Amino acid sequence: MTRTPRRARTTRALLTVAGVTALTAGLAGCGGDSLEKSGGGESSTKAGQQSLVIGSASFTESKVLAEIYAGLLKDAGYSTSIKTVDARELYEPALEKGQIDVVPEYAATLAEFLNKKQNGKDAPQVASADAEATVKALRELAEPRGLTVLDAGRAVDQNAFAVTAEFAEKHQLKTLSELGRSKERVKLAAGDECSQRPFCRPGLEKTYGIDIAGIDPLEVGSTQAKQAVKDGKDQLLLTTTTDATLEQFGLVLLQDDKKLQNSDNVLPVVNAKKAGSQKIADALGKLSRVLTTADLTELNKKVDAQRLKPADVAAQYLKEKKLLTK
């Protein structure tokens, strides 16, 4: 059984911020117990040319990022291939073993995954809204496992909340704080878990003073959830900051101005022994310096809404941003 890329990505965001270690169905589907090689981003190995395997989770954003990584590394003189893997509990061990060399990751998500893996499911949270502190905590957990965490950029894919543009205009809302001060009673379209998760209902009520009438238990960021908010059945939607289809439903994000959500900045993670060179860090650093959250949203839109191939979208982005030397 497979899920759509959109649902897969929002499920990842909901589960990992909640501190759940198993993402089996959340990323791509309900099967798959081995590494699965895709055709994207492959190139033949020339004599003396180092070959690198780039890992990708099975949702749109990860696929596009993996293709961009492949383009940057090929430009730096490496032969590259991409392996698409169903879930983090499969590709992370493969990264440690050197079966995969490079993976696009999310700072807070991976930090909590490794934290629970090392210290148990009830371990105190190490990720926070502080990006620098979160990356530091991630590096402390990753390095003993033979992993190197490269620098994070500005692009962030984390949980977010949306309302209709009409609702926002009527109540003069741009932030979650303003929603709280409005005293408007809202129903929230989110998963059942939202009632217990600190980043969701409890956090919205405690941090922002938002009056939540109840939770409509719909798939996070799904078409059904967005339609429910659009139709006025619900007023608030749990989604992610790089949701590419909000505009289609007349929805807008409210700013998390008090930083309730953890810092899930996009960054490359590499196998230190096989891909820990400065040359590789420099090549991938080109992307981290220019990629923004808005860029990620647009890249997702081109695949999810316009139905373009991730490899083509990646190639176009590399060209537009002038990230290639050849």
VOTOR-779399 format. One line per field, with one value per residue (C-alpha): residue in one letter; chain; x, y, z. Coordinates in nm, 2 decimals, padded with zeros to 4 digits. Layout:
# VOTOR-779399
rest	[A, ...]
kette	[A, ...]
u	[X, ...]
v	[Y, ...]
w	[Z, ...]
This chain:
# VOTOR-779399
rest	[M, T, R, T, P, R, R, A, R, T, T, R, A, L, L, T, V, A, G, V, T, A, L, T, A, G, L, A, G, C, G, G, D, S, L, E, K, S, G, G, G, E, S, S, T, K, A, G, Q, Q, S, L, V, I, G, S, A, S, F, T, E, S, K, V, L, A, E, I, Y, A, G, L, L, K, D, A, G, Y, S, T, S, I, K, T, V, D, A, R, E, L, Y, E, P, A, L, E, K, G, Q, I, D, V, V, P, E, Y, A, A, T, L, A, E, F, L, N, K, K, Q, N, G, K, D, A, P, Q, V, A, S, A, D, A, E, A, T, V, K, A, L, R, E, L, A, E, P, R, G, L, T, V, L, D, A, G, R, A, V, D, Q, N, A, F, A, V, T, A, E, F, A, E, K, H, Q, L, K, T, L, S, E, L, G, R, S, K, E, R, V, K, L, A, A, G, D, E, C, S, Q, R, P, F, C, R, P, G, L, E, K, T, Y, G, I, D, I, A, G, I, D, P, L, E, V, G, S, T, Q, A, K, Q, A, V, K, D, G, K, D, Q, L, L, L, T, T, T, T, D, A, T, L, E, Q, F, G, L, V, L, L, Q, D, D, K, K, L, Q, N, S, D, N, V, L, P, V, V, N, A, K, K, A, G, S, Q, K, I, A, D, A, L, G, K, L, S, R, V, L, T, T, A, D, L, T, E, L, N, K, K, V, D, A, Q, R, L, K, P, A, D, V, A, A, Q, Y, L, K, E, K, K, L, L, T, K]
kette	[A, A, A, A, A, A, A, A, A, A, A, A, A, A, A, A, A, A, A, A, A, A, A, A, A, A, A, A, A, A, A, A, A, A, A, A, A, A, A, A, A, A, A, A, A, A, A, A, A, A, A, A, A, A, A, A, A, A, A, A, A, A, A, A, A, A, A, A, A, A, A, A, A, A, A, A, A, A, A, A, A, A, A, A, A, A, A, A, A, A, A, A, A, A, A, A, A, A, A, A, A, A, A, A, A, A, A, A, A, A, A, A, A, A, A, A, A, A, A, A, A, A, A, A, A, A, A, A, A, A, A, A, A, A, A, A, A, A, A, A, A, A, A, A, A, A, A, A, A, A, A, A, A, A, A, A, A, A, A, A, A, A, A, A, A, A, A, A, A, A, A, A, A, A, A, A, A, A, A, A, A, A, A, A, A, A, A, A, A, A, A, A, A, A, A, A, A, A, A, A, A, A, A, A, A, A, A, A, A, A, A, A, A, A, A, A, A, A, A, A, A, A, A, A, A, A, A, A, A, A, A, A, A, A, A, A, A, A, A, A, A, A, A, A, A, A, A, A, A, A, A, A, A, A, A, A, A, A, A, A, A, A, A, A, A, A, A, A, A, A, A, A, A, A, A, A, A, A, A, A, A, A, A, A, A, A, A, A, A, A, A, A, A, A, A, A, A, A, A, A, A, A, A, A, A, A, A, A, A, A, A, A, A, A, A, A, A, A, A, A, A, A, A, A, A, A]
u	[00.00, 00.14, 00.05, 00.06, 00.38, 00.17, 00.02, 00.36, 00.54, 00.28, 00.27, 00.64, 00.61, 00.34, 00.50, 00.86, 00.79, 00.58, 00.90, 00.79, 01.08, 00.90, 00.80, 00.72, 00.40, 00.46, 00.71, 00.60, 00.40, 00.32, 00.58, 00.95, 01.21, 01.51, 01.69, 01.53, 01.73, 01.57, 01.67, 01.70, 02.03, 02.24, 02.56, 02.83, 03.15, 03.46, 03.81, 03.94, 03.60, 03.45, 03.10, 02.85, 02.50, 02.25, 01.95, 01.60, 01.28, 00.98, 00.81, 00.83, 01.06, 01.32, 01.32, 01.39, 01.66, 01.83, 01.83, 01.98, 02.25, 02.32, 02.36, 02.59, 02.81, 02.83, 02.94, 03.21, 03.35, 03.17, 02.96, 02.62, 02.32, 02.00, 01.84, 01.48, 01.40, 01.06, 01.15, 01.41, 01.46, 01.58, 01.79, 01.96, 02.13, 02.23, 02.39, 02.58, 02.70, 02.81, 02.55, 02.43, 02.67, 02.46, 02.10, 01.90, 01.76, 01.57, 01.76, 01.50, 01.34, 01.67, 01.79, 01.49, 01.51, 01.87, 01.79, 01.51, 01.73, 02.01, 01.84, 01.50, 01.15, 01.10, 01.43, 01.39, 01.37, 01.69, 01.55, 01.40, 01.30, 01.67, 01.82, 02.18, 02.12, 01.92, 02.20, 02.46, 02.25, 02.21, 02.59, 02.66, 02.43, 02.54, 02.92, 02.95, 02.76, 03.01, 02.78, 02.88, 02.61, 02.68, 02.57, 02.20, 02.05, 01.75, 01.50, 01.27, 01.00, 00.81, 00.46, 00.24, -00.12, -00.34, -00.67, -00.87, -00.75, -01.10, -01.09, -00.75, -00.86, -01.19, -01.01, -00.69, -00.47, -00.11, 00.02, -00.09, -00.07, -00.32, -00.56, -00.53, -00.60, -00.90, -01.08, -01.23, -01.33, -01.19, -01.22, -00.89, -00.85, -00.57, -00.49, -00.62, -00.27, -00.30, -00.49, -00.19, 00.11, 00.28, 00.33, -00.04, -00.35, -00.19, 00.08, -00.17, -00.38, -00.10, 00.15, -00.10, -00.43, -00.62, -00.97, -01.00, -01.35, -01.24, -01.04, -01.17, -00.97, -00.86, -00.53, -00.27, -00.26, -00.48, -00.72, -01.01, -00.87, -00.81, -01.15, -01.31, -01.13, -01.22, -01.59, -01.59, -01.66, -01.32, -01.13, -00.77, -00.55, -00.24, 00.00, 00.36, 00.56, 00.63, 00.28, 00.25, -00.13, -00.26, -00.32, -00.55, -00.78, -00.76, -00.56, -00.27, -00.03, -00.03, 00.32, 00.45, 00.57, 00.64, 00.83, 00.62, 00.76, 01.11, 01.37, 01.35, 01.60, 01.71, 02.07, 02.29, 02.40, 02.69, 02.88, 03.19, 03.43, 03.30, 03.17, 03.32, 03.56, 03.57, 03.51, 03.17, 03.08, 03.17, 02.96, 02.65, 02.70, 02.62, 02.26, 02.24, 02.34, 02.07, 01.77, 01.48, 01.15, 00.97, 01.20, 01.11, 00.74, 00.78, 00.98, 00.71, 00.44, 00.61, 00.60, 00.28, 00.06, 00.23, 00.33, 00.69, 00.96, 01.18, 01.49, 01.37, 01.27, 01.61, 01.79, 01.59, 01.66, 02.03, 02.04, 01.83, 02.04, 02.36, 02.49, 02.68, 03.02, 03.00]
v	[00.00, 00.34, 00.69, 01.01, 01.23, 01.51, 01.29, 01.12, 01.44, 01.58, 01.25, 01.28, 01.62, 01.52, 01.20, 01.31, 01.63, 01.41, 01.21, 00.89, 00.68, 00.45, 00.61, 00.30, 00.41, 00.78, 00.83, 00.63, 00.32, 00.02, -00.21, -00.23, -00.39, -00.33, -00.05, 00.03, 00.18, 00.44, 00.55, 00.92, 01.09, 00.80, 00.84, 00.59, 00.57, 00.69, 00.56, 00.72, 00.88, 00.83, 00.70, 00.84, 00.70, 00.96, 00.85, 00.98, 00.92, 00.85, 01.19, 01.47, 01.71, 01.45, 01.33, 01.68, 01.75, 01.42, 01.51, 01.85, 01.69, 01.46, 01.75, 01.94, 01.63, 01.54, 01.89, 01.85, 01.54, 01.25, 00.97, 00.96, 00.74, 00.77, 00.51, 00.57, 00.42, 00.38, 00.50, 00.66, 00.35, 00.18, 00.45, 00.58, 00.25, 00.22, 00.56, 00.45, 00.14, 00.33, 00.17, 00.52, 00.81, 01.13, 01.21, 01.53, 01.56, 01.78, 01.89, 01.85, 01.54, 01.35, 01.48, 01.33, 01.01, 00.95, 01.07, 00.81, 00.54, 00.60, 00.70, 00.53, 00.64, 00.84, 01.04, 01.42, 01.62, 01.76, 01.96, 02.31, 02.62, 02.73, 02.61, 02.64, 02.45, 02.18, 02.13, 02.11, 01.84, 01.65, 01.66, 01.52, 01.23, 01.17, 01.18, 00.87, 00.68, 00.78, 01.05, 01.41, 01.68, 01.96, 02.32, 02.39, 02.65, 02.88, 02.64, 02.49, 02.22, 02.21, 02.19, 02.50, 02.62, 02.77, 02.95, 03.07, 03.40, 03.53, 03.44, 03.60, 03.92, 03.94, 03.91, 04.08, 03.78, 03.72, 03.54, 03.27, 03.53, 03.75, 03.45, 03.40, 03.76, 03.76, 03.52, 03.35, 02.99, 02.75, 02.39, 02.23, 01.99, 01.76, 01.40, 01.25, 01.28, 01.65, 01.66, 01.52, 01.66, 01.97, 02.13, 02.10, 02.16, 02.19, 02.43, 02.64, 02.68, 02.74, 02.94, 03.14, 03.13, 03.00, 02.88, 02.54, 02.40, 02.06, 01.85, 01.72, 01.39, 01.42, 01.31, 01.59, 01.83, 01.61, 01.73, 01.64, 01.85, 02.15, 02.12, 02.12, 02.45, 02.60, 02.51, 02.65, 02.32, 02.37, 02.70, 02.59, 02.34, 02.16, 02.13, 02.21, 02.52, 02.39, 02.28, 02.34, 02.33, 02.58, 02.84, 02.61, 02.60, 02.97, 02.91, 03.10, 03.02, 03.20, 03.28, 03.08, 03.41, 03.26, 02.96, 02.68, 02.44, 02.29, 02.40, 02.15, 02.32, 02.12, 02.00, 01.72, 01.43, 01.22, 00.90, 01.05, 00.79, 00.77, 01.13, 01.34, 01.54, 01.92, 01.89, 01.73, 01.97, 02.27, 02.12, 02.07, 02.39, 02.58, 02.47, 02.54, 02.90, 02.98, 02.74, 02.90, 02.77, 02.95, 02.77, 02.44, 02.52, 02.61, 02.30, 02.08, 02.27, 02.19, 01.82, 01.78, 02.04, 02.07, 01.70, 01.77, 01.51, 01.57, 01.53, 01.80, 02.03, 01.99, 02.06, 02.37, 02.50, 02.44, 02.63, 02.92, 02.96, 02.93, 02.66, 02.46, 02.53, 02.30]
w	[00.00, -00.09, 00.01, -00.19, -00.15, 00.01, 00.28, 00.33, 00.40, 00.64, 00.83, 00.87, 01.03, 01.27, 01.39, 01.43, 01.62, 01.85, 01.92, 01.75, 01.62, 01.39, 01.06, 00.87, 00.69, 00.73, 00.45, 00.16, 00.21, 00.42, 00.28, 00.19, 00.40, 00.18, 00.01, -00.32, -00.60, -00.83, -01.17, -01.09, -01.05, -01.18, -01.38, -01.49, -01.30, -01.48, -01.40, -01.07, -01.01, -00.66, -00.66, -00.41, -00.32, -00.22, -00.01, -00.05, 00.14, -00.07, -00.06, -00.31, -00.12, -00.03, -00.39, -00.53, -00.27, -00.35, -00.72, -00.64, -00.43, -00.71, -00.95, -00.72, -00.65, -01.01, -01.09, -00.83, -01.01, -00.84, -00.99, -00.82, -00.78, -00.58, -00.35, -00.25, 00.08, 00.26, 00.61, 00.83, 01.03, 00.71, 00.55, 00.87, 00.96, 00.59, 00.62, 00.92, 00.74, 00.43, 00.21, 00.16, 00.16, 00.17, 00.28, 00.29, 00.64, 00.89, 01.20, 01.48, 01.33, 01.30, 01.64, 01.81, 01.61, 01.72, 02.07, 02.11, 01.94, 02.18, 02.50, 02.47, 02.37, 02.69, 02.66, 02.73, 02.41, 02.27, 01.97, 02.02, 01.83, 01.85, 01.52, 01.64, 01.96, 01.77, 01.52, 01.80, 01.98, 01.65, 01.59, 01.94, 01.87, 01.51, 01.54, 01.76, 01.49, 01.22, 01.07, 00.99, 01.00, 00.75, 00.80, 00.80, 00.57, 00.60, 00.45, 00.71, 00.68, 01.01, 01.14, 01.06, 01.09, 00.82, 00.79, 00.49, 00.35, 00.41, 00.78, 00.81, 00.65, 00.85, 01.18, 01.07, 01.13, 01.03, 01.34, 01.58, 01.86, 01.68, 01.65, 02.02, 02.09, 01.86, 02.10, 01.80, 01.88, 01.62, 01.53, 01.42, 01.13, 01.25, 01.35, 01.67, 01.82, 01.81, 02.14, 02.32, 02.14, 02.29, 01.95, 01.86, 02.07, 02.41, 02.27, 02.08, 02.39, 02.64, 02.42, 02.22, 02.41, 02.11, 02.19, 02.03, 02.02, 01.91, 01.67, 01.34, 01.31, 00.94, 00.78, 00.85, 00.55, 00.34, 00.07, 00.30, 00.58, 00.36, 00.21, 00.55, 00.64, 00.30, 00.35, 00.70, 00.88, 01.05, 01.08, 01.15, 00.96, 01.08, 00.79, 00.71, 00.62, 00.27, 00.18, -00.20, -00.23, 00.02, -00.24, -00.43, -00.13, -00.05, 00.26, 00.42, 00.70, 01.03, 01.16, 01.45, 01.61, 01.96, 01.81, 01.93, 01.67, 01.67, 01.41, 01.13, 00.91, 00.60, 00.60, 00.45, 00.66, 00.54, 00.62, 00.77, 00.64, 00.28, 00.23, 00.50, 00.28, 00.26, -00.11, -00.06, 00.22, -00.01, -00.30, -00.08, 00.10, -00.22, -00.18, 00.19, 00.13, -00.11, -00.04, 00.14, 00.27, -00.02, -00.26, -00.11, -00.14, -00.50, -00.58, -00.42, -00.61, -00.95, -00.87, -00.68, -00.86, -01.21, -01.23, -01.33, -01.26, -00.95, -01.17, -01.41, -01.13, -00.96, -01.28, -01.35, -00.99, -01.02, -01.35, -01.22, -00.91, -01.11, -00.87, -01.14, -01.28, -01.58]
